[in-house]
Amino acid sequence: MMEKSHLIVITILIFFMNNVLIWYQLNGQLVWDFWKSWKGITVSLLMGVPITALFWYATKIGYVGFGNLWSVRFMGFATSMMTFPIMTWLYLGETLSIKTIITLLLSIIIMLLQLI
């Protein structure tokens, strides 16, 4: 079995990767015409299976790594709150308001709290 710290790192990486995939899955329709079509919806539906499997696995190893489910949940929340504004800014040009910047900072604090 891997060291707990390695499991935590893998959990965080899976959460970040999944949240990027989810951004494309749900918001691609706002950026590319393909995602607005039935083909895009089909791809989005098919993406749900590997995304779910990865979240399941991240929860499993995260629970072992952290030793509790609360930390896994907060880490999942923090990574999603860090990923979404950045992806939205990159693809849709939505500016980072002071509220969004504070939320990003709070997400980083939540993540750091789970790591101590």
TORZAKOL-970769 format. One record per residue (C-alpha): residue number from 1; residue in three letters; x, y, z. Coordinates in Angstrom, 1 decimal, decimal comma. Layout:
SITE_NUM_ALA_X_Y_Z
...
! end
This chain:
SITE_1_MET_0,0_0,0_0,0
SITE_2_MET_1,2_3,5_-0,7
SITE_3_GLU_2,1_6,0_1,9
SITE_4_LYS_-0,8_8,2_3,1
SITE_5_SER_0,9_11,3_1,7
SITE_6_HIS_1,0_9,7_-1,8
SITE_7_LEU_-2,6_8,8_-1,6
SITE_8_ILE_-3,5_12,4_-0,6
SITE_9_VAL_-1,5_13,8_-3,6
SITE_10_ILE_-3,2_11,4_-6,0
SITE_11_THR_-6,6_12,3_-4,5
SITE_12_ILE_-6,0_16,0_-5,1
SITE_13_LEU_-4,7_15,4_-8,6
SITE_14_ILE_-7,8_13,3_-9,5
SITE_15_PHE_-10,1_16,0_-8,1
SITE_16_PHE_-8,4_18,7_-10,1
SITE_17_MET_-8,5_16,6_-13,3
SITE_18_ASN_-12,2_15,6_-12,8
SITE_19_ASN_-13,2_19,2_-12,2
SITE_20_VAL_-11,5_20,3_-15,4
SITE_21_LEU_-13,4_17,5_-17,2
SITE_22_ILE_-16,6_18,5_-15,6
SITE_23_TRP_-16,1_22,1_-16,7
SITE_24_TYR_-15,8_20,9_-20,3
SITE_25_GLN_-18,7_18,5_-19,9
SITE_26_LEU_-21,1_21,1_-18,6
SITE_27_ASN_-19,9_24,4_-20,0
SITE_28_GLY_-18,5_23,4_-23,4
SITE_29_GLN_-21,9_24,3_-24,8
SITE_30_LEU_-21,1_27,9_-24,0
SITE_31_VAL_-17,8_27,9_-25,9
SITE_32_TRP_-18,1_25,5_-28,9
SITE_33_ASP_-21,0_24,7_-31,3
SITE_34_PHE_-20,2_21,0_-31,2
SITE_35_TRP_-21,2_20,8_-27,5
SITE_36_LYS_-24,6_22,4_-28,3
SITE_37_SER_-25,6_19,5_-30,6
SITE_38_TRP_-26,8_16,0_-29,8
SITE_39_LYS_-23,3_14,8_-30,3
SITE_40_GLY_-22,1_17,2_-27,6
SITE_41_ILE_-24,8_16,0_-25,2
SITE_42_THR_-23,9_12,4_-26,0
SITE_43_VAL_-20,2_13,0_-25,3
SITE_44_SER_-21,2_14,8_-22,0
SITE_45_LEU_-23,3_11,8_-21,0
SITE_46_LEU_-20,5_9,4_-21,8
SITE_47_MET_-18,0_11,5_-19,9
SITE_48_GLY_-20,1_10,9_-16,8
SITE_49_VAL_-19,0_7,3_-16,5
SITE_50_PRO_-15,2_7,8_-16,2
SITE_51_ILE_-15,8_11,0_-14,1
SITE_52_THR_-17,9_9,0_-11,7
SITE_53_ALA_-15,4_6,2_-11,5
SITE_54_LEU_-12,5_8,7_-10,8
SITE_55_PHE_-14,5_10,4_-8,1
SITE_56_TRP_-15,3_7,0_-6,6
SITE_57_TYR_-11,6_6,1_-6,6
SITE_58_ALA_-10,5_9,4_-5,3
SITE_59_THR_-12,9_9,1_-2,4
SITE_60_LYS_-11,7_5,6_-1,7
SITE_61_ILE_-8,0_6,4_-1,6
SITE_62_GLY_-8,6_9,9_-0,1
SITE_63_TYR_-10,4_8,3_2,9
SITE_64_VAL_-7,4_6,0_3,5
SITE_65_GLY_-5,0_8,9_3,0
SITE_66_PHE_-6,8_11,4_5,2
SITE_67_GLY_-8,3_9,0_7,6
SITE_68_ASN_-11,7_10,6_7,5
SITE_69_LEU_-14,4_11,5_4,9
SITE_70_TRP_-14,7_15,2_5,9
SITE_71_SER_-11,2_16,0_4,6
SITE_72_VAL_-12,0_14,2_1,3
SITE_73_ARG_-15,2_16,2_0,9
SITE_74_PHE_-13,6_19,6_1,7
SITE_75_MET_-10,7_18,8_-0,7
SITE_76_GLY_-13,2_18,0_-3,4
SITE_77_PHE_-15,0_21,2_-2,8
SITE_78_ALA_-11,8_23,3_-2,6
SITE_79_THR_-10,5_21,9_-5,9
SITE_80_SER_-13,7_22,6_-7,7
SITE_81_MET_-13,9_26,1_-6,4
SITE_82_MET_-10,3_26,7_-7,6
SITE_83_THR_-10,8_25,1_-11,0
SITE_84_PHE_-14,1_26,7_-12,0
SITE_85_PRO_-13,2_30,4_-11,9
SITE_86_ILE_-9,9_29,8_-13,7
SITE_87_MET_-11,5_27,8_-16,5
SITE_88_THR_-14,4_30,3_-16,8
SITE_89_TRP_-11,9_33,2_-17,1
SITE_90_LEU_-9,8_31,3_-19,6
SITE_91_TYR_-12,6_30,3_-21,9
SITE_92_LEU_-15,4_32,8_-21,4
SITE_93_GLY_-13,4_35,8_-20,3
SITE_94_GLU_-15,4_36,3_-17,2
SITE_95_THR_-13,3_38,6_-14,9
SITE_96_LEU_-12,3_37,6_-11,5
SITE_97_SER_-14,3_39,9_-9,2
SITE_98_ILE_-13,3_40,6_-5,7
SITE_99_LYS_-15,9_38,1_-4,5
SITE_100_THR_-14,4_35,4_-6,8
SITE_101_ILE_-10,8_36,2_-5,7
SITE_102_ILE_-11,8_36,0_-2,0
SITE_103_THR_-13,6_32,7_-2,8
SITE_104_LEU_-10,4_31,4_-4,5
SITE_105_LEU_-8,4_32,4_-1,4
SITE_106_LEU_-10,8_30,7_0,9
SITE_107_SER_-10,6_27,6_-1,2
SITE_108_ILE_-6,9_27,6_-0,8
SITE_109_ILE_-7,2_28,1_2,9
SITE_110_ILE_-9,7_25,1_3,1
SITE_111_MET_-7,3_23,0_1,2
SITE_112_LEU_-4,3_23,9_3,4
SITE_113_LEU_-6,4_23,3_6,5
SITE_114_GLN_-7,0_19,8_5,4
SITE_115_LEU_-3,3_19,2_4,8
SITE_116_ILE_-2,2_20,2_8,3
! end
